[in-house]
Amino acid sequence: KLVINIAQTLRLRAIAEGVETAAQFNLVRQQGCNEIQGYYFSKPLSAEDFRTYALKSAISGTLGHTPRQ
């Protein structure tokens, strides 16, 4: 929470990296983190695989909001 508070005080965006579980996701979200990334959402993707993922997610309205299956 301290790092998130410092970022907010400096008017910066806080990014949580390495989020792998729903519990971690909920915790950093509740703490006010602006951006969250990690295996909870997706494994690392090639540029082409990311393009496909992003297009599919944009069409369904879930980009950045859907944990990977």
C-alpha positions as CSV (number, residue, x, y, z in Angstrom):
1,K,0.0,0.0,0.0
2,L,2.9,2.4,0.7
3,V,4.2,2.3,-2.9
4,I,0.6,2.9,-4.2
5,N,0.2,5.8,-1.8
6,I,3.5,7.4,-2.9
7,A,2.5,7.0,-6.6
8,Q,-0.9,8.6,-5.9
9,T,0.8,11.5,-4.0
10,L,3.1,12.1,-6.9
11,R,0.2,11.8,-9.3
12,L,1.7,8.7,-10.9
13,R,0.0,5.5,-11.9
14,A,0.8,2.4,-9.9
15,I,1.3,-0.9,-11.7
16,A,1.1,-4.3,-9.9
17,E,3.2,-6.9,-11.7
18,G,3.1,-10.6,-11.2
19,V,-0.5,-11.0,-10.2
20,E,-1.3,-14.7,-10.5
21,T,-4.4,-15.3,-8.4
22,A,-7.8,-13.9,-7.8
23,A,-6.8,-13.1,-4.2
24,Q,-3.8,-11.1,-5.4
25,F,-5.9,-9.3,-8.0
26,N,-8.6,-8.4,-5.4
27,L,-6.0,-7.1,-2.9
28,V,-4.1,-4.8,-5.3
29,R,-7.4,-3.5,-6.7
30,Q,-8.8,-2.8,-3.2
31,Q,-5.5,-1.0,-2.4
32,G,-6.1,1.4,-5.4
33,C,-3.6,0.1,-7.9
34,N,-4.2,1.7,-11.3
35,E,-2.9,-1.1,-13.5
36,I,-2.5,-4.9,-12.9
37,Q,-0.7,-7.4,-15.0
38,G,0.4,-11.0,-14.6
39,Y,-0.4,-14.6,-15.4
40,Y,-3.9,-14.2,-13.8
41,F,-4.9,-12.5,-17.1
42,S,-2.5,-14.0,-19.6
43,K,0.8,-15.7,-20.1
44,P,3.4,-13.7,-22.1
45,L,2.2,-13.4,-25.8
46,S,3.9,-12.9,-29.1
47,A,2.9,-9.8,-31.0
48,E,0.5,-11.7,-33.3
49,D,-1.0,-13.7,-30.4
50,F,-1.5,-10.4,-28.5
51,R,-3.2,-8.9,-31.5
52,T,-5.6,-11.8,-31.7
53,Y,-6.2,-11.7,-27.9
54,A,-6.8,-7.9,-27.9
55,L,-9.2,-8.0,-30.9
56,K,-11.2,-10.9,-29.4
57,S,-11.3,-9.1,-26.0
58,A,-12.3,-5.7,-27.5
59,I,-15.1,-7.3,-29.4
60,S,-16.4,-9.0,-26.3
61,G,-15.8,-6.0,-24.1
62,T,-13.5,-7.8,-21.7
63,L,-10.0,-6.5,-22.5
64,G,-8.1,-6.3,-19.3
65,H,-10.9,-7.7,-17.2
66,T,-10.9,-11.4,-17.9
67,P,-8.6,-13.8,-16.1
68,R,-7.2,-16.5,-18.4
69,Q,-8.9,-19.9,-18.5
